Amino acid sequence: MVKSKKNPLQFFAFTIFLLYWHPVKPIRASHGEKEIGYDYKKGSKKGPEHWGELKKEWKACKDGKLQSPINLVDKHARKTISRVDDLKMSYKPSTATMKNEGHAIGIEWEGDAGSIQINGTHYFLKQCHWHRTSEHLINGRSYNLELHMVHQSRKNNVAVVAFLYKIGNPDPFLSKMNNDVTSLTGIEKEIHLGVIDPRLIRWPSLRFYRYMGSLTTPPCTGGVIWSVNKKVLTLSKQQLGLIERVVYDHTKMNARPLQPLNGRDITLFGPRWSLRK
């Protein structure tokens, strides 16, 4: 990691807008209530069970057979010793913008922020966002938070790396936040942040699940390569509470329900010693 002096407010802003961003293009709205076209409320006409009916471009949300998220179960996964080419990270600092889209706040890198490499193909980092609660389950268990790092290849194929969080010790990265969150709570505009280093987001484990799925928000596009880290990170109750207060519509969750596996293969990559357990 490149060491440099950081303004505490920049760390604060960076952490806040990571939260709740969705892998879809932002939808503009005038002052007042922002219209994003869908929600996560149970029983709502715009809820997840109706996403595929709201727009023809979102048909895959209803008819797609290989959708995300799913329950990742060890006993059903094929165990494979990981190699360097299975998932290699090479990020670098680049200019970034924070955007608030109601129940979605996140960061988009505008320049070249580096990439991951999967089986020889480079997928370039585009943005990252959080879901509250976790969208994926690990062995039937849900967690408090899930981070998605969204990448795209030169052929426009998508690969997402995900990390899950539970309540425990404070997350070191989130601990860099300034206590004064009021300046970002309720924000409804873009903020240019300057250069942000994605290497500040730690990769905690060599063990991860791999499967083929989709975006978890409309248009629910398929063909997405998912790599979900098996090791669960921690954050404090205070950090989680701050995350919940950030978005201006006070959305408590933005997690899509589980989708059918439909016979898909799940691979669990890891060092030889870890696969014996």
C-alpha positions, 0 to 999 in steps of 0.5 A: 500500500502506498503511504501518504498523508490523508485528510480525515474528512476524505477518509470519512467521505470515502467510507460513507459513500461506499455504503449501499451503492448499487451496480446500476447507472444512477438515475437523476431526479429533481429536488425532493423525493428521488425516483429510482424505480424499484425498492426492497419493501416486502409486499411493495409493487416495486419490491424484488418479486416484481422487479422483472415486471416493472421494465422490459429491460429488467425481464431477467429479474423474473425469468433469469435462471442463474440469478444472484444471490444464493446460499453458499453451502460447503458440502455442496461445493467442489473443493479446489486448491487455489492458484494465482490465476484463480483470483489475482488483485492489482489495484492502484489509486485513481480519481473517484466520485461519491454518489447518493441515489436514495437507498444507495450510496457508493463510489465510482472510480473514473479512471484506471483503478486497476483490476483483478485477473481471473484465468488470464482475463483482466476485469477492471474495477469500476465501483464498490457498494454495500448491502444491508443485510448480506445478500449471500448466505454462507452455510445458511447463515446471513450476516449484517453487511456485504461489500461488492467490488464490481469489475468489468472486462474489455468485452464488458463481462462483469466480475464481482468480489464480495465480502461479508461482515458480522458484529464484532470488533470495529472494522479498521477501515470504517474506524477512519470515519469522522464522528460528524456524519450529519454533513453526508446524511441526506445528501442528494448529489455527486461529490468529486473526491479526488484520488482514492486508493482501492487498496485501502479495502483489505482482502482477508483470506485466500479462501473464496467461493466461485459461481456464475450468477447475475447482478443483484439489482435491476436489470439483473444481468446474467453472466456475472462471475462471483467470488465471495470471500469465505472469511467473514469480517467484523464491524462494530454496532456503532459502525453498522448504525452509522451506515444505516443513518447515512442514506436520506430515505433511511432504508434499513436494508437493500438486500435481494432475497435468495435465488434458486441454485438451479443446478449450478456448480459452486467451487470453494477455492483455498490452500490445501490445508484449508480444504481438509476441514 
